[in-house]
Amino acid sequence: MELSRETVEAIAELAKLQLTEEELTLYAQQLSHILQYFEHLQEVDTSHIETTASVLPLRTVMRADVAGDPLPTAEVLANAPDSQDDQFRVSAVLPE
């Protein structure tokens, strides 16, 4: 599949990219090459391969949820841009 320059311009607009003329030409060629490779992959016979959601073995990567000692308030608020009375102070998001 060969992408037109206009298609690449439309994609760039959707991505809010400002591309030069050289970049439009280059990306049109590169994206076309990628799509041609996908067309080539579509020709591979995969009828004998079992359907799977992942090629990796399924395993959990979650650690055990174990309660620990809480952090001291001063340490929690140390990097806060603003705090008051041992609480985070943020700008209002709702009208008064």
C-alpha positions in Angstrom: 0.0 0.0 0.0 1.4 3.3 -1.1 0.4 6.3 1.1 -0.1 9.6 -0.6 1.4 12.8 0.5 -2.1 14.1 1.3 -2.7 11.1 3.6 0.5 11.8 5.5 -0.4 15.5 5.8 -3.8 14.4 7.3 -2.1 12.0 9.8 0.3 14.8 10.8 -2.6 17.2 11.3 -4.4 14.6 13.5 -1.1 14.2 15.5 -0.7 18.0 15.6 2.7 17.7 13.9 4.2 20.5 11.8 6.2 18.7 9.2 8.6 20.1 6.5 8.3 19.1 2.9 11.2 16.8 3.3 9.7 15.2 6.3 6.4 14.6 4.5 8.2 12.9 1.7 10.3 10.8 4.0 7.4 9.8 6.3 5.3 8.9 3.3 8.0 6.5 2.1 8.6 5.1 5.6 4.9 4.6 6.4 4.3 3.0 3.0 7.1 0.6 3.6 5.7 -0.4 7.0 2.2 -1.0 5.5 3.7 -3.1 2.8 5.4 -5.2 5.4 2.1 -5.7 7.1 0.6 -6.8 3.8 3.4 -9.3 3.5 2.7 -10.6 7.0 -1.0 -11.1 6.0 0.1 -13.7 3.5 1.6 -15.9 6.2 -0.4 -19.1 6.8 -1.3 -19.1 10.5 -4.2 -21.5 10.4 -2.2 -24.2 12.3 -1.3 -21.8 15.1 -3.5 -21.8 18.2 -5.1 -18.4 19.1 -3.5 -16.7 22.0 -3.8 -13.3 23.7 -0.1 -13.3 24.6 3.1 -15.1 23.7 4.3 -14.8 27.2 3.4 -17.2 30.0 0.6 -15.9 32.3 1.8 -15.0 35.7 1.0 -12.5 38.3 3.5 -9.7 38.9 1.7 -8.2 41.9 3.4 -8.2 45.3 1.5 -9.2 48.4 -0.5 -6.4 49.9 1.1 -6.1 53.3 0.3 -3.1 55.6 3.4 -1.2 56.8 4.2 1.7 59.0 2.8 5.0 57.7 5.1 7.7 56.6 5.5 10.7 59.0 3.4 13.7 57.9 6.4 15.9 57.5 8.0 13.5 55.1 4.7 13.1 53.1 4.4 16.9 52.8 8.1 17.6 52.1 7.8 17.9 48.4 4.3 19.4 48.3 4.1 22.8 46.6 1.8 24.1 49.3 0.4 22.7 52.6 -1.6 24.0 55.5 -2.4 22.3 58.8 -0.7 19.1 57.9 -2.7 18.8 54.6 -2.1 19.3 51.0 -3.3 22.7 49.8 -4.6 22.8 46.3 -6.5 25.3 44.1 -10.2 25.2 44.1 -11.7 23.3 41.2 -15.4 24.1 41.9 -17.0 27.5 42.2 -17.5 28.7 45.7 
